[in-house]
Amino acid sequence: MHIIWTILIGFIAGLLARAVLPGNNSMGFILTAVLGIAGSLVATYAGQAMGWYAAGAGAGFIASVVGAAVLLGVWHLVSR
């Protein structure tokens, strides 16, 4: 059940990141979910590396959206 919850939160974080960043966002449903999940993972590991989160603790929802927005920005730079 934890995996389903992670996918759902990741999808919502991906949608919010796409809404925050302007530009051509021609990603589909699955890529949006992958973007959000990857953003959550990036936020979690970056937060643990900087000492913001304890080992084994996940990033919050806002940090997941920020991580997804960073990945979306990188995606726009790479895909040009």
C-alpha positions in Angstrom: 0.0 0.0 0.0 3.0 2.3 0.6 4.0 2.1 -3.0 0.5 3.1 -4.2 0.6 6.1 -1.8 4.1 7.1 -3.1 2.9 7.0 -6.7 -0.2 9.0 -5.9 1.8 11.7 -4.1 4.4 11.7 -6.8 1.8 12.2 -9.5 0.3 15.2 -7.6 3.7 16.6 -7.0 4.5 16.2 -10.7 1.3 18.0 -11.7 2.0 20.9 -9.4 5.6 21.2 -10.7 4.2 21.3 -14.2 1.7 24.0 -13.2 4.4 26.1 -11.5 6.9 26.1 -14.3 5.8 27.8 -17.6 6.6 26.4 -20.9 5.7 23.5 -23.2 4.8 20.6 -21.0 3.9 17.9 -23.4 4.4 15.0 -21.0 1.8 12.4 -20.6 0.2 10.8 -17.6 3.0 8.3 -16.9 5.9 10.7 -17.4 4.2 13.2 -15.0 4.0 10.5 -12.3 7.6 9.5 -13.0 8.7 13.1 -12.7 6.9 13.5 -9.4 8.3 10.3 -8.0 11.8 11.1 -9.1 11.4 14.6 -7.7 10.4 13.1 -4.3 13.5 10.8 -4.4 15.8 13.7 -5.3 14.4 15.9 -2.5 14.7 13.0 0.0 18.3 12.2 -0.8 19.4 15.8 -1.1 17.7 16.6 2.2 19.5 13.6 3.9 22.8 14.7 2.4 22.4 18.2 3.7 21.3 16.9 7.1 17.7 18.2 6.9 16.1 14.7 7.2 17.2 11.7 9.3 18.2 8.5 7.6 15.1 6.7 6.4 12.9 9.8 6.6 11.1 10.9 3.5 10.8 14.4 2.1 7.6 16.3 2.7 5.1 17.2 0.0 6.5 20.7 -0.6 10.0 19.4 -0.9 8.7 16.8 -3.4 7.1 19.5 -5.5 10.4 21.5 -5.4 12.4 18.4 -6.4 10.0 17.7 -9.3 10.2 21.4 -10.4 14.0 21.2 -10.4 13.9 18.0 -12.5 11.4 19.6 -14.9 13.7 22.6 -15.3 16.6 20.2 -16.0 14.4 18.3 -18.5 13.6 21.6 -20.3 17.3 22.5 -20.6 18.3 19.0 -21.8 15.5 18.6 -24.3 16.3 21.9 -26.2 
